[in-house]
Amino acid sequence: MRALKRSNIANNVVVAHDGREALDYLFCQGAYESRDGCDQPTVVFLDLKLPKINGVDVLRRIREHEATRLLPVVVLTSSLEESDLVSSYGLGANSYIRKPVDFDQFLEAVHQLGLYWLLLNEAPPPAK
């Protein structure tokens, strides 16, 4: 969140603390059942190392459902595992970014991601 704020990303940011919460938010379940499902995020930044339900399984579920199938998903992770890279792209990730360890490099990466995915990228129309 600090990196996004320092990059002057003004978009509303929703943080899910685990994979279950992320899926509940996206599919308007549990604590988010009253959320308007037509109001989907512009992009999902997805860590693979999530508690409860890991990021690969979250991505799989996002791609299985018509309403979220085209939702841009950027895997943003510290994983160095080639299998994570391959499975993420195999499941339809739009991008795979390894988080820089250095905080200043991380700030720059978040800044660039925000510029591209939130300002430059043309998102698909909402599912009908």
C-alpha positions, 0 to 999 in steps of 0.5 A, a space after each residue: 500500500 505504501 508503494 502504491 501511495 508513493 506512486 500516486 495511484 489514486 484508484 480504489 485499492 482493495 486488499 484481500 489478506 488471504 485467498 479465501 477473502 480474495 475469492 469471496 470479494 470477487 464472487 460476492 460471497 461471505 462478508 462481500 455478499 452485498 457487494 455489487 458484482 458488476 463492479 469488478 476490479 480493473 486489475 488483480 495483483 495476485 501473490 502466489 503465497 497466500 494463506 488459506 487458498 494459494 494464488 495458483 488456486 485463486 487464479 484457477 477459480 478466476 479463470 473458471 468463471 464467466 464473470 471473471 474469465 477476462 479479468 486482468 491478473 498480474 501475478 506479483 510474487 517473490 517465488 523463484 520457482 519455474 513451476 509457478 511461472 509456468 502454471 501461472 501462465 498456463 492458467 491465464 495470468 496476463 503477466 508474471 512479475 517477481 517482486 524485487 527485494 530492494 524496496 526502492 526497486 519495488 517502488 519503481 516496479 509498482 509505479 510502472 505496474 500502476 501506470 501500465 495496468 491502471 492507465 494505459 491498458 485497455 481492459 475488456 468489457 464487463 461480462 454480461 
